[in-house]
Amino acid sequence: MLDLRFALFAQFPALFLLALIFLVNYLTVRKRSAVKSVLWVLLFGVMLAVSILFCFLGIQAEFWTIKTLFQLSVWSWLGVALVIVFVLLHLVHTAQKKHAKRVMEKELKKAEMQKEEAVAHAREEGRQEGKAECECHDVAPDIPAQPEAGSVTEG
């Protein structure tokens, strides 16, 4: 019959692997964020302590001995496999997130360049229209802009 204590205590290698992962995460964020680094150190300490506790509780419950400690059972391999799967999923998610961020930044730069080109084009059109309007006024200076007082306009 399945002993739940054995299945639980057999997770000490998976918990040790998690402790190592938390240590690596601490080393990656220690210079960028003090709060995150403290959290990773605390998680590392807790997982390491629980791993050692489960190892010694398994020895005390006579599930294994010091000699057979590293002969992992099916439950231990299952725990290690789950940790590895979750780490791989996390790495894939992180890579996708970085890729999406790079694509978004590239699209934002492209949109900004298009906006700048449209503004420059509109300014150039405005200058051309202004020049054309000035030339139109220079050609016919004898046409008054406003009707003179006393003149009759048809209308």
Short mmCIF file of the C-alpha atoms (twelve columns), coordinates in Angstrom:
data_MODEL
# 
_entry.id   MODEL 
# 
loop_
_atom_site.group_PDB 
_atom_site.id 
_atom_site.type_symbol 
_atom_site.label_atom_id 
_atom_site.label_alt_id 
_atom_site.label_comp_id 
_atom_site.label_asym_id 
_atom_site.label_seq_id 
_atom_site.Cartn_x 
_atom_site.Cartn_y 
_atom_site.Cartn_z 
_atom_site.pdbx_PDB_model_num 
ATOM 1   C CA . MET A 1   0.000   0.000   0.000   1 
ATOM 2   C CA . LEU A 2   1.113   3.531   -0.729  1 
ATOM 3   C CA . ASP A 3   2.601   5.274   2.254   1 
ATOM 4   C CA . LEU A 4   1.972   9.009   1.891   1 
ATOM 5   C CA . ARG A 5   4.837   9.793   4.227   1 
ATOM 6   C CA . PHE A 6   7.195   7.929   1.907   1 
ATOM 7   C CA . ALA A 7   5.878   9.857   -1.117  1 
ATOM 8   C CA . LEU A 8   6.290   13.137  0.777   1 
ATOM 9   C CA . PHE A 9   9.739   12.422  2.216   1 
ATOM 10  C CA . ALA A 10  10.939  11.139  -1.160  1 
ATOM 11  C CA . GLN A 11  10.585  14.672  -2.527  1 
ATOM 12  C CA . PHE A 12  13.801  15.796  -0.851  1 
ATOM 13  C CA . PRO A 13  15.787  15.780  -4.148  1 
ATOM 14  C CA . ALA A 14  13.119  17.894  -5.868  1 
ATOM 15  C CA . LEU A 15  13.116  20.358  -2.983  1 
ATOM 16  C CA . PHE A 16  16.916  20.517  -3.080  1 
ATOM 17  C CA . LEU A 17  16.736  21.214  -6.819  1 
ATOM 18  C CA . LEU A 18  14.211  23.990  -6.129  1 
ATOM 19  C CA . ALA A 19  16.588  25.443  -3.529  1 
ATOM 20  C CA . LEU A 20  19.335  25.558  -6.145  1 
ATOM 21  C CA . ILE A 21  16.998  27.261  -8.616  1 
ATOM 22  C CA . PHE A 22  16.074  29.857  -5.999  1 
ATOM 23  C CA . LEU A 23  19.782  30.458  -5.358  1 
ATOM 24  C CA . VAL A 24  20.356  31.049  -9.083  1 
ATOM 25  C CA . ASN A 25  17.408  33.467  -9.166  1 
ATOM 26  C CA . TYR A 26  18.883  35.334  -6.191  1 
ATOM 27  C CA . LEU A 27  22.209  35.647  -7.990  1 
ATOM 28  C CA . THR A 28  20.513  37.077  -11.086 1 
ATOM 29  C CA . VAL A 29  18.452  39.757  -9.296  1 
ATOM 30  C CA . ARG A 30  20.650  40.712  -6.339  1 
ATOM 31  C CA . LYS A 31  22.024  43.884  -7.955  1 
ATOM 32  C CA . ARG A 32  18.745  45.041  -9.480  1 
ATOM 33  C CA . SER A 33  16.199  44.595  -6.700  1 
ATOM 34  C CA . ALA A 34  16.806  44.369  -2.981  1 
ATOM 35  C CA . VAL A 35  13.292  43.140  -2.194  1 
ATOM 36  C CA . LYS A 36  13.372  40.337  -4.761  1 
ATOM 37  C CA . SER A 37  16.827  39.269  -3.665  1 
ATOM 38  C CA . VAL A 38  15.676  38.975  -0.042  1 
ATOM 39  C CA . LEU A 39  12.652  36.924  -1.126  1 
ATOM 40  C CA . TRP A 40  14.815  34.574  -3.212  1 
ATOM 41  C CA . VAL A 41  17.242  34.098  -0.314  1 
ATOM 42  C CA . LEU A 42  14.355  33.312  2.051   1 
ATOM 43  C CA . LEU A 43  12.880  30.815  -0.408  1 
ATOM 44  C CA . PHE A 44  16.311  29.247  -0.872  1 
ATOM 45  C CA . GLY A 45  16.743  28.840  2.888   1 
ATOM 46  C CA . VAL A 46  13.276  27.386  3.398   1 
ATOM 47  C CA . MET A 47  13.591  24.881  0.536   1 
ATOM 48  C CA . LEU A 48  17.064  23.808  1.647   1 
ATOM 49  C CA . ALA A 49  15.874  23.319  5.242   1 
ATOM 50  C CA . VAL A 50  12.786  21.359  4.157   1 
ATOM 51  C CA . SER A 51  14.887  19.204  1.826   1 
ATOM 52  C CA . ILE A 52  17.322  18.310  4.597   1 
ATOM 53  C CA . LEU A 53  14.429  17.756  7.019   1 
ATOM 54  C CA . PHE A 54  12.664  15.376  4.633   1 
ATOM 55  C CA . CYS A 55  15.909  13.525  4.010   1 
ATOM 56  C CA . PHE A 56  16.506  12.926  7.717   1 
ATOM 57  C CA . LEU A 57  12.852  12.169  8.452   1 
ATOM 58  C CA . GLY A 58  12.968  9.506   5.741   1 
ATOM 59  C CA . ILE A 59  16.055  8.009   7.360   1 
ATOM 60  C CA . GLN A 60  14.373  8.114   10.782  1 
ATOM 61  C CA . ALA A 61  11.235  6.447   9.387   1 
ATOM 62  C CA . GLU A 62  13.549  3.800   7.873   1 
ATOM 63  C CA . PHE A 63  12.442  4.433   4.283   1 
ATOM 64  C CA . TRP A 64  16.123  4.592   3.294   1 
ATOM 65  C CA . THR A 65  19.537  4.631   4.894   1 
ATOM 66  C CA . ILE A 66  22.609  6.764   4.383   1 
ATOM 67  C CA . LYS A 67  23.923  4.131   1.939   1 
ATOM 68  C CA . THR A 68  20.685  4.010   -0.079  1 
ATOM 69  C CA . LEU A 69  19.989  7.729   0.132   1 
ATOM 70  C CA . PHE A 70  20.947  8.476   -3.461  1 
ATOM 71  C CA . GLN A 71  19.097  5.518   -4.942  1 
ATOM 72  C CA . LEU A 72  16.050  7.584   -5.840  1 
ATOM 73  C CA . SER A 73  12.631  6.014   -5.834  1 
ATOM 74  C CA . VAL A 74  9.907   6.543   -8.397  1 
ATOM 75  C CA . TRP A 75  8.391   9.289   -6.259  1 
ATOM 76  C CA . SER A 76  11.698  11.146  -6.105  1 
ATOM 77  C CA . TRP A 77  12.144  10.942  -9.867  1 
ATOM 78  C CA . LEU A 78  8.567   12.128  -10.338 1 
ATOM 79  C CA . GLY A 79  9.213   15.180  -8.160  1 
ATOM 80  C CA . VAL A 80  12.473  15.990  -9.959  1 
ATOM 81  C CA . ALA A 81  10.755  15.599  -13.334 1 
ATOM 82  C CA . LEU A 82  7.966   17.967  -12.293 1 
ATOM 83  C CA . VAL A 83  10.472  20.574  -11.145 1 
ATOM 84  C CA . ILE A 84  12.356  20.292  -14.440 1 
ATOM 85  C CA . VAL A 85  9.128   20.580  -16.455 1 
ATOM 86  C CA . PHE A 86  8.058   23.703  -14.561 1 
ATOM 87  C CA . VAL A 87  11.496  25.270  -14.964 1 
ATOM 88  C CA . LEU A 88  11.420  24.601  -18.702 1 
ATOM 89  C CA . LEU A 89  7.912   26.058  -18.969 1 
ATOM 90  C CA . HIS A 90  9.077   29.143  -17.082 1 
ATOM 91  C CA . LEU A 91  12.076  29.544  -19.408 1 
ATOM 92  C CA . VAL A 92  9.877   29.232  -22.502 1 
ATOM 93  C CA . HIS A 93  7.425   31.768  -21.069 1 
ATOM 94  C CA . THR A 94  10.247  34.192  -20.296 1 
ATOM 95  C CA . ALA A 95  11.679  33.821  -23.799 1 
ATOM 96  C CA . GLN A 96  8.265   34.437  -25.372 1 
ATOM 97  C CA . LYS A 97  7.754   37.482  -23.181 1 
ATOM 98  C CA . LYS A 98  11.117  38.961  -24.193 1 
ATOM 99  C CA . HIS A 99  10.404  38.251  -27.859 1 
ATOM 100 C CA . ALA A 100 6.993   39.925  -27.652 1 
ATOM 101 C CA . LYS A 101 8.580   42.945  -25.948 1 
ATOM 102 C CA . ARG A 102 11.206  43.245  -28.696 1 
ATOM 103 C CA . VAL A 103 8.557   42.965  -31.415 1 
ATOM 104 C CA . MET A 104 6.410   45.606  -29.712 1 
ATOM 105 C CA . GLU A 105 9.365   47.985  -29.357 1 
ATOM 106 C CA . LYS A 106 10.225  47.471  -33.022 1 
ATOM 107 C CA . GLU A 107 6.634   48.212  -34.067 1 
ATOM 108 C CA . LEU A 108 6.546   51.322  -31.849 1 
ATOM 109 C CA . LYS A 109 9.738   52.624  -33.458 1 
ATOM 110 C CA . LYS A 110 8.310   51.912  -36.897 1 
ATOM 111 C CA . ALA A 111 5.071   53.747  -36.048 1 
ATOM 112 C CA . GLU A 112 7.042   56.690  -34.646 1 
ATOM 113 C CA . MET A 113 9.111   56.900  -37.826 1 
ATOM 114 C CA . GLN A 114 5.935   56.851  -39.945 1 
ATOM 115 C CA . LYS A 115 4.434   59.596  -37.782 1 
ATOM 116 C CA . GLU A 116 7.562   61.726  -38.151 1 
ATOM 117 C CA . GLU A 117 7.533   61.211  -41.907 1 
ATOM 118 C CA . ALA A 118 3.851   62.200  -42.094 1 
ATOM 119 C CA . VAL A 119 4.509   65.354  -40.045 1 
ATOM 120 C CA . ALA A 120 7.481   66.277  -42.232 1 
ATOM 121 C CA . HIS A 121 5.409   65.674  -45.370 1 
ATOM 122 C CA . ALA A 122 2.537   67.804  -44.015 1 
ATOM 123 C CA . ARG A 123 4.960   70.628  -43.167 1 
ATOM 124 C CA . GLU A 124 6.439   70.501  -46.641 1 
ATOM 125 C CA . GLU A 125 2.954   70.642  -48.175 1 
ATOM 126 C CA . GLY A 126 2.136   73.617  -45.953 1 
ATOM 127 C CA . ARG A 127 5.274   75.397  -47.101 1 
ATOM 128 C CA . GLN A 128 4.442   74.722  -50.736 1 
ATOM 129 C CA . GLU A 129 0.904   76.040  -50.267 1 
ATOM 130 C CA . GLY A 130 2.247   79.120  -48.484 1 
ATOM 131 C CA . LYS A 131 4.666   79.819  -51.321 1 
ATOM 132 C CA . ALA A 132 1.930   79.346  -53.905 1 
ATOM 133 C CA . GLU A 133 -0.338  81.735  -51.988 1 
ATOM 134 C CA . CYS A 134 2.419   84.349  -51.763 1 
ATOM 135 C CA . GLU A 135 3.094   84.059  -55.479 1 
ATOM 136 C CA . CYS A 136 -0.621  84.482  -56.193 1 
ATOM 137 C CA . HIS A 137 -0.703  87.754  -54.228 1 
ATOM 138 C CA . ASP A 138 2.443   89.026  -55.927 1 
ATOM 139 C CA . VAL A 139 1.040   88.524  -59.440 1 
ATOM 140 C CA . ALA A 140 -2.140  90.564  -58.939 1 
ATOM 141 C CA . PRO A 141 -1.330  93.382  -56.492 1 
ATOM 142 C CA . ASP A 142 -3.861  95.788  -58.068 1 
ATOM 143 C CA . ILE A 143 -6.887  93.731  -56.962 1 
ATOM 144 C CA . PRO A 144 -8.044  95.115  -53.645 1 
ATOM 145 C CA . ALA A 145 -8.545  92.660  -50.853 1 
ATOM 146 C CA . GLN A 146 -11.623 94.557  -49.557 1 
ATOM 147 C CA . PRO A 147 -14.196 96.513  -51.556 1 
ATOM 148 C CA . GLU A 148 -13.791 100.257 -51.326 1 
ATOM 149 C CA . ALA A 149 -16.346 102.356 -49.528 1 
ATOM 150 C CA . GLY A 150 -18.975 103.611 -51.887 1 
ATOM 151 C CA . SER A 151 -18.488 100.962 -54.506 1 
ATOM 152 C CA . VAL A 152 -21.428 98.821  -55.407 1 
ATOM 153 C CA . THR A 153 -21.002 95.109  -55.392 1 
ATOM 154 C CA . GLU A 154 -23.270 92.816  -57.220 1 
ATOM 155 C CA . GLY A 155 -24.720 90.197  -55.209 1 
# 
